[in-house]
Amino acid sequence: MDIGVARGLAWTSVGGDTLSIEVNVMPGSGKVELTGKLGDVMKESAKTAVSYIRSKCDEYGIDPDFYKNKDIHIH
């Protein structure tokens, strides 16, 4: 697994598949950009992932204000 890549699961009526979810964090103004063909559940999951990281900043040594001065692109 590469840094910035996570595995996700897709479900359809004829089966499922795994997906590579790519994330890039760069200097910015706190924008979260979601691209690709994402359904509502995937969009909610992406936003929940950012909230989770915010809740664990101290544990992972991340600046608690990262979301204010970084843009996060999830594809």
DSSP file (Angstrom, degrees, kcal/mol; ACC not computed):
  #  RESIDUE AA STRUCTURE BP1 BP2  ACC     N-H-->O    O-->H-N    N-H-->O    O-->H-N    TCO  KAPPA ALPHA  PHI   PSI    X-CA   Y-CA   Z-CA
    1    1 A M              0   0    0      0, 0.0     2,-0.2     0, 0.0     5,-0.1   0.000 360.0 360.0 360.0 136.4    0.0    0.0    0.0
    2    2 A D    >   -     0   0    0      1,-0.1     3,-1.7     4,-0.0     2,-0.2  -0.583 360.0 -96.4 -90.4 154.4    1.3    3.5   -0.9
    3    3 A I  T 3  S+     0   0    0      1,-0.3     3,-0.1    -2,-0.2    -1,-0.1  -0.542 114.8  26.3 -65.4 133.1    1.1    6.5    1.3
    4    4 A G  T 3  S+     0   0    0     -2,-0.2    19,-2.8     1,-0.2     2,-0.4   0.467 104.3  98.4  90.0   2.5   -2.0    8.5    0.2
    5    5 A V  E <   +A   22   0A   0     -3,-1.7     2,-0.3    17,-0.2    17,-0.2  -0.988  45.4 176.0-126.7 131.4   -3.8    5.4   -1.1
    6    6 A A  E     -A   21   0A   0     15,-2.4    15,-3.2    -2,-0.4     2,-0.4  -0.867  29.2-115.5-125.1 162.1   -6.4    3.4    0.8
    7    7 A R  E     -A   20   0A   0     -2,-0.3     2,-0.3    13,-0.2    13,-0.2  -0.830  32.6-178.8-100.6 137.4   -8.6    0.5   -0.2
    8    8 A G  E     -A   19   0A   0     11,-2.4    11,-2.6    -2,-0.4     2,-0.4  -0.830  21.5-124.1-126.3 167.3  -12.3    0.8   -0.5
    9    9 A L  E     -A   18   0A   0     -2,-0.3     2,-0.4     9,-0.2     9,-0.2  -0.936  16.1-161.7-116.0 137.1  -15.1   -1.5   -1.3
   10   10 A A  E     -A   17   0A   0      7,-3.1     7,-1.8    -2,-0.4     2,-0.4  -0.940   6.8-161.4-114.2 140.0  -17.7   -1.0   -4.0
   11   11 A W  E     +A   16   0A   0     -2,-0.4     2,-0.3     5,-0.2     5,-0.2  -0.967  13.9 167.6-122.1 137.2  -21.0   -3.0   -4.1
   12   12 A T  E >   -A   15   0A   0      3,-3.4     3,-1.4    -2,-0.4    -2,-0.0  -0.865  51.4 -98.4-135.5 172.9  -23.3   -3.4   -7.1
   13   13 A S  T 3  S+     0   0    0     -2,-0.3     3,-0.1     1,-0.3    -2,-0.0   0.682 123.8  45.9 -67.8 -16.1  -26.3   -5.7   -7.8
   14   14 A V  T 3  S-     0   0    0      1,-0.2     2,-0.3     0, 0.0    -1,-0.3   0.233 128.3 -69.7-110.4  13.2  -24.0   -8.1   -9.7
   15   15 A G  E <   -A   12   0A   0     -3,-1.4    -3,-3.4     2,-0.0     2,-0.3  -0.978  54.4 -94.1 139.1-151.2  -21.1   -8.2   -7.2
   16   16 A G  E     -A   11   0A   0     -2,-0.3     2,-0.3    -5,-0.2    -5,-0.2  -0.915  19.9-159.3-156.9-179.7  -18.4   -5.9   -5.9
   17   17 A D  E     -A   10   0A   0     -7,-1.8    -7,-3.1    -2,-0.3     2,-0.3  -0.972  26.1-106.2-159.9 163.9  -14.8   -4.8   -6.3
   18   18 A T  E     -A    9   0A   0     -2,-0.3     2,-0.3    -9,-0.2    -9,-0.2  -0.774  33.2-155.6 -98.0 150.9  -12.1   -3.1   -4.4
   19   19 A L  E     -A    8   0A   0    -11,-2.6   -11,-2.4    -2,-0.3     2,-0.6  -0.932  16.2-128.1-125.4 146.0  -11.1    0.5   -5.2
   20   20 A S  E     -A    7   0A   0     -2,-0.3     2,-0.6   -13,-0.2   -13,-0.2  -0.865  23.9-159.4 -90.1 122.7   -8.0    2.6   -4.8
   21   21 A I  E     -A    6   0A   0    -15,-3.2   -15,-2.4    -2,-0.6     2,-0.4  -0.921   8.6-158.3-106.5 116.2   -8.9    5.8   -3.0
   22   22 A E  E     -A    5   0A   0     -2,-0.6    53,-2.9   -17,-0.2     2,-0.4  -0.768   8.4-171.1-101.1 138.7   -6.2    8.4   -3.6
   23   23 A V  E     -B   74   0B   0    -19,-2.8     2,-0.4    -2,-0.4    51,-0.2  -0.990   6.3-175.7-131.7 136.1   -5.7   11.4   -1.3
   24   24 A N  E     -B   73   0B   0     49,-2.3    49,-3.0    -2,-0.4     2,-0.5  -0.999   6.9-162.8-131.0 132.4   -3.5   14.4   -1.7
   25   25 A V  E     +B   72   0B   0     -2,-0.4    47,-0.2    47,-0.2    -2,-0.0  -0.958  20.1 162.5-115.7 130.9   -3.1   17.2    0.9
   26   26 A M  E     -B   71   0B   0     45,-2.4    45,-3.2    -2,-0.5    -2,-0.0  -0.946  46.7 -75.8-142.8 160.8   -1.6   20.5   -0.1
   27   27 A P  E    S+B   70   0B   0      0, 0.0    43,-0.3     0, 0.0     2,-0.3  -0.293  76.3 109.7 -55.6 142.4   -1.4   24.1    1.2
   28   28 A G  S    S-     0   0    0     41,-1.9    43,-0.0    -3,-0.0    -3,-0.0  -0.885  76.5 -64.8-179.3-148.8   -4.7   25.9    0.8
   29   29 A S  S    S-     0   0    0     -2,-0.3    40,-0.1    40,-0.1    42,-0.1   0.169  81.0 -82.2-120.0  15.9   -7.8   27.3    2.5
   30   30 A G  S    S+     0   0    0      1,-0.3     2,-0.3    36,-0.1    41,-0.2   0.661  74.6 154.3  95.1  17.6   -9.4   24.2    4.0
   31   31 A K        -     0   0    0     37,-0.1    41,-2.7     2,-0.0     2,-0.6  -0.601  32.2-153.6 -82.2 138.2  -11.3   23.0    0.9
   32   32 A V  E     -c   72   0B   0     -2,-0.3     2,-0.5    39,-0.2    41,-0.2  -0.966  14.2-166.2-109.0 118.5  -12.2   19.3    0.7
   33   33 A E  E     -c   73   0B   0     39,-3.0    41,-3.1    -2,-0.6     2,-0.5  -0.920   5.4-167.4-110.5 125.4  -12.5   18.3   -3.0
   34   34 A L  E     +c   74   0B   0     -2,-0.5     2,-0.3    39,-0.2    41,-0.2  -0.955  14.6 174.7-112.7 122.4  -14.2   15.0   -3.9
   35   35 A T        +     0   0    0     39,-2.4     2,-0.1    -2,-0.5    -2,-0.0  -0.829  33.2  49.8-126.2 165.2  -13.7   13.8   -7.5
   36   36 A G  S    S-     0   0    0     -2,-0.3     2,-1.6     2,-0.1    -2,-0.0  -0.414 104.0 -43.3  99.3-180.0  -14.6   10.7   -9.5
   37   37 A K  S    S+     0   0    0     -2,-0.1     2,-0.5    38,-0.1    -2,-0.1  -0.643  75.6 167.8 -86.2  85.0  -17.9    8.9   -9.7
   38   38 A L        -     0   0    0     -2,-1.6     2,-0.1    -4,-0.1    -2,-0.1  -0.866  24.1-148.7-105.5 129.8  -18.8    8.9   -6.0
   39   39 A G     >  -     0   0    0     -2,-0.5     4,-2.2     1,-0.1     5,-0.2  -0.304  39.5 -92.0 -80.5 176.1  -22.3    8.0   -4.7
   40   40 A D  H  > S+     0   0    0      1,-0.2     4,-2.4     2,-0.2     5,-0.2   0.869 125.8  53.4 -59.6 -38.9  -23.7    9.6   -1.6
   41   41 A V  H  > S+     0   0    0      1,-0.2     4,-2.3     2,-0.2    -1,-0.2   0.910 109.5  47.9 -65.4 -41.5  -22.4    6.9    0.7
   42   42 A M  H  > S+     0   0    0      2,-0.2     4,-2.2     1,-0.2    -1,-0.2   0.891 111.0  51.5 -66.3 -38.5  -18.8    7.3   -0.6
   43   43 A K  H  X S+     0   0    0     -4,-2.2     4,-2.0     2,-0.2    -2,-0.2   0.922 111.1  47.8 -63.1 -43.7  -19.1   11.1   -0.2
   44   44 A E  H  X S+     0   0    0     -4,-2.4     4,-2.3     1,-0.2    -2,-0.2   0.898 110.6  52.1 -62.8 -40.7  -20.2   10.6    3.4
   45   45 A S  H  X S+     0   0    0     -4,-2.3     4,-2.1     2,-0.2    -2,-0.2   0.887 108.0  51.2 -63.7 -40.0  -17.4    8.2    4.0
   46   46 A A  H  X S+     0   0    0     -4,-2.2     4,-1.7     2,-0.2    -1,-0.2   0.922 112.2  45.8 -64.3 -44.3  -14.8   10.7    2.7
   47   47 A K  H  X S+     0   0    0     -4,-2.0     4,-2.0     1,-0.2    -2,-0.2   0.873 111.4  52.7 -67.2 -36.2  -16.1   13.4    5.0
   48   48 A T  H  X S+     0   0    0     -4,-2.3     4,-2.5     2,-0.2    -1,-0.2   0.872 104.9  56.0 -65.9 -36.6  -16.2   11.1    7.9
   49   49 A A  H  X S+     0   0    0     -4,-2.1     4,-2.2     2,-0.2    -2,-0.2   0.908 107.4  48.4 -62.0 -42.1  -12.6   10.1    7.3
   50   50 A V  H  X S+     0   0    0     -4,-1.7     4,-2.3     1,-0.2    -1,-0.2   0.919 111.7  50.0 -64.4 -42.5  -11.5   13.8    7.5
   51   51 A S  H  X S+     0   0    0     -4,-2.0     4,-1.9     1,-0.2    -2,-0.2   0.894 108.8  53.0 -61.6 -40.1  -13.5   14.1   10.8
   52   52 A Y  H  X S+     0   0    0     -4,-2.5     4,-0.9     2,-0.2    -2,-0.2   0.932 108.7  48.5 -61.4 -46.8  -11.8   11.0   12.1
   53   53 A I  H >< S+     0   0    0     -4,-2.2     3,-0.9     1,-0.2     4,-0.3   0.913 109.3  53.6 -61.0 -41.9   -8.4   12.4   11.4
   54   54 A R  H >< S+     0   0    0     -4,-2.3     3,-0.9     1,-0.2    -1,-0.2   0.877 107.5  51.4 -59.4 -36.5   -9.4   15.7   13.1
   55   55 A S  H 3< S+     0   0    0     -4,-1.9    -1,-0.2     1,-0.2    -2,-0.2   0.681 113.9  44.3 -74.5 -16.6  -10.4   13.7   16.2
   56   56 A K  T <X S+     0   0    0     -4,-0.9     4,-2.1    -3,-0.9    -1,-0.2   0.186  74.8 116.0-111.9  13.9   -7.1   11.9   16.3
   57   57 A C  H <>>S+     0   0    0     -3,-0.9     5,-2.4    -4,-0.3     4,-0.9   0.901  78.8  47.5 -52.7 -48.2   -4.7   14.8   15.7
   58   58 A D  H >45S+     0   0    0     -4,-0.2     3,-0.7     1,-0.2    -1,-0.2   0.918 111.7  50.4 -60.9 -43.6   -3.0   14.6   19.1
   59   59 A E  H 345S+     0   0    0      1,-0.2    -1,-0.2    -4,-0.1    -2,-0.2   0.845 118.7  37.2 -64.0 -35.6   -2.5   10.8   18.8
   60   60 A Y  H 3<5S-     0   0    0     -4,-2.1    -1,-0.2    -7,-0.2    -2,-0.2   0.376 110.4-114.6-100.7   3.2   -0.9   11.1   15.4
   61   61 A G  T <<5 +     0   0    0     -4,-0.9     2,-0.4    -3,-0.7    -3,-0.2   0.852  63.5 149.8  68.9  34.4    1.1   14.3   15.9
   62   62 A I      < -     0   0    0     -5,-2.4    -1,-0.2    -6,-0.2    -2,-0.1  -0.820  58.0-101.9-102.0 139.4   -0.9   16.3   13.4
   63   63 A D    >   -     0   0    0     -2,-0.4     3,-2.2     1,-0.2     4,-0.2  -0.416  28.9-138.7 -56.0 121.8   -1.5   20.0   13.7
   64   64 A P  T 3  S+     0   0    0      0, 0.0     3,-0.3     0, 0.0    -1,-0.2   0.703 102.1  52.5 -61.6 -18.6   -5.1   20.3   15.0
   65   65 A D  T >> S+     0   0    0      1,-0.2     3,-2.1     2,-0.1     4,-0.8   0.205  72.7 114.6 -99.4  15.4   -5.7   23.3   12.6
   66   66 A F  H X> S+     0   0    0     -3,-2.2     3,-0.8     1,-0.3     4,-0.7   0.854  70.6  59.9 -54.7 -36.3   -4.6   21.4    9.5
   67   67 A Y  H 34 S+     0   0    0     -3,-0.3    -1,-0.3     1,-0.2    -2,-0.1   0.627 100.0  57.3 -71.3 -11.7   -8.0   21.5    8.0
   68   68 A K  H <4 S+     0   0    0     -3,-2.1    -1,-0.2     1,-0.1    -2,-0.2   0.761 119.0  25.9 -87.2 -27.2   -8.0   25.3    8.1
   69   69 A N  H << S+     0   0    0     -4,-0.8   -41,-1.9    -3,-0.8     2,-0.4   0.175 110.7  73.8-125.9  17.9   -4.9   25.8    6.0
   70   70 A K  E  <  -B   27   0B   0     -4,-0.7     2,-0.4   -43,-0.3   -45,-0.0  -0.983  64.8-142.4-128.8 142.5   -4.7   22.6    3.9
   71   71 A D  E     -B   26   0B   0    -45,-3.2   -45,-2.4    -2,-0.4     2,-0.5  -0.865  16.4-153.6 -98.4 140.4   -6.8   21.5    0.9
   72   72 A I  E     -Bc  25  32B   0    -41,-2.7   -39,-3.0    -2,-0.4     2,-0.6  -0.969   6.3-166.1-119.4 121.0   -7.7   17.8    0.8
   73   73 A H  E     -Bc  24  33B   0    -49,-3.0   -49,-2.3    -2,-0.5     2,-0.5  -0.935   5.6-173.3-109.9 119.7   -8.3   16.2   -2.6
   74   74 A I  E      Bc  23  34B   0    -41,-3.1   -39,-2.4    -2,-0.6   -51,-0.2  -0.957 360.0 360.0-115.8 126.0   -9.9   12.7   -2.5
   75   75 A H              0   0    0    -53,-2.9   -52,-0.2    -2,-0.5   -38,-0.1   0.322 360.0 360.0-132.1 360.0  -10.3   10.7   -5.7
